Amino acid sequence: MKKQDFALSISNKKEIKEMCFGCGEDDYRILSKFEKHHIFSKSNSDETILLCLNCHGKITSKQNSISPHKRKNKIPFLLLSQGELLKIIGENQIKIALKENGKDFS
């Protein structure tokens, strides 16, 4: 499947209800294009989540740290992918918690 098929253009920006599953971004200017991320890799599942380009890029970069030859052992690859997604979500939750308690997160 072509990368253009994953990138979705939002036509009516006033009615956007989508948000990035990773960081929670919902600003239509940021999400004018977002990508579908295969949660368990394309070869294992068709199940996807929406990610902004930044979050998807972070996960893809981490996945690319494993050479294609070593990806034949799917478990480490899937654990790495899931771990990076959970890291992004966790960092966002920490920012929200600190902000609500009046603390700056740097």
C-alpha positions in Angstrom: 0.0 0.0 0.0 1.3 3.5 -0.9 2.2 6.0 1.8 -0.3 8.4 0.2 -3.0 6.0 1.2 -2.0 6.3 4.8 -1.9 10.1 4.9 -5.4 11.5 5.2 -6.4 15.0 4.3 -9.1 16.6 6.5 -11.5 18.4 4.3 -13.8 20.1 6.8 -11.4 21.4 9.5 -14.2 22.9 11.7 -15.7 19.4 12.3 -12.5 17.6 13.2 -13.0 15.1 16.0 -9.8 13.0 15.4 -6.8 13.3 17.6 -3.4 11.7 17.7 -3.5 8.5 19.8 0.1 9.1 20.9 0.3 12.7 22.1 -3.4 13.7 22.1 -2.9 16.6 19.6 -6.2 17.7 18.2 -5.3 21.0 16.5 -6.6 20.7 13.0 -3.6 22.7 11.7 -1.3 20.1 13.0 -3.5 17.2 12.0 -4.3 18.3 8.5 -2.3 15.2 7.7 -1.9 12.3 9.9 -1.0 8.7 9.4 -2.5 5.3 10.3 -0.1 3.3 12.4 -0.3 -0.5 12.3 -0.3 -1.5 16.0 1.1 -5.0 15.5 2.9 -4.3 12.1 1.4 -4.6 8.7 2.3 -8.2 8.4 0.5 -9.2 11.6 -2.7 -7.1 11.7 -4.8 -4.6 9.9 -5.6 -2.9 13.2 -4.5 0.8 13.1 -4.5 4.0 15.2 -4.2 7.6 14.1 -0.9 9.3 14.8 0.4 12.8 14.0 3.5 12.8 11.8 5.7 13.5 14.8 4.6 10.5 16.8 4.5 8.2 13.8 8.1 9.4 12.9 9.3 8.6 16.5 8.0 5.1 16.3 9.2 4.5 12.8 12.7 5.7 13.8 12.8 3.3 16.7 11.6 0.5 14.5 14.3 1.3 12.0 16.9 0.7 14.7 16.4 -3.0 14.1 17.8 -4.2 10.8 15.4 -5.8 8.4 17.3 -9.1 8.8 16.7 -9.2 12.6 13.0 -8.3 12.2 12.4 -11.9 11.3 12.1 -12.5 15.0 8.9 -10.6 15.4 8.6 -10.5 19.2 11.5 -8.0 19.8 10.3 -5.8 16.9 6.7 -5.8 18.3 7.9 -5.1 21.8 10.1 -2.2 20.6 7.2 -0.7 18.6 4.7 -1.0 21.5 7.3 0.3 24.0 7.9 3.4 21.9 4.2 4.1 21.6 3.7 3.6 25.4 6.7 5.9 26.0 5.0 8.7 24.0 1.7 8.2 25.7 3.3 8.1 29.2 5.3 11.3 28.6 2.2 13.1 27.5 0.3 11.9 30.6 3.2 13.2 32.8 3.0 16.6 31.1 -0.7 16.8 31.7 -0.4 15.8 35.4 2.3 18.3 36.1 0.5 21.1 34.2 -2.7 20.5 36.3 -0.6 20.7 39.4 0.9 24.0 38.3 4.3 22.7 37.5 6.2 23.3 34.3 7.5 20.3 32.4 10.7 20.8 30.6 
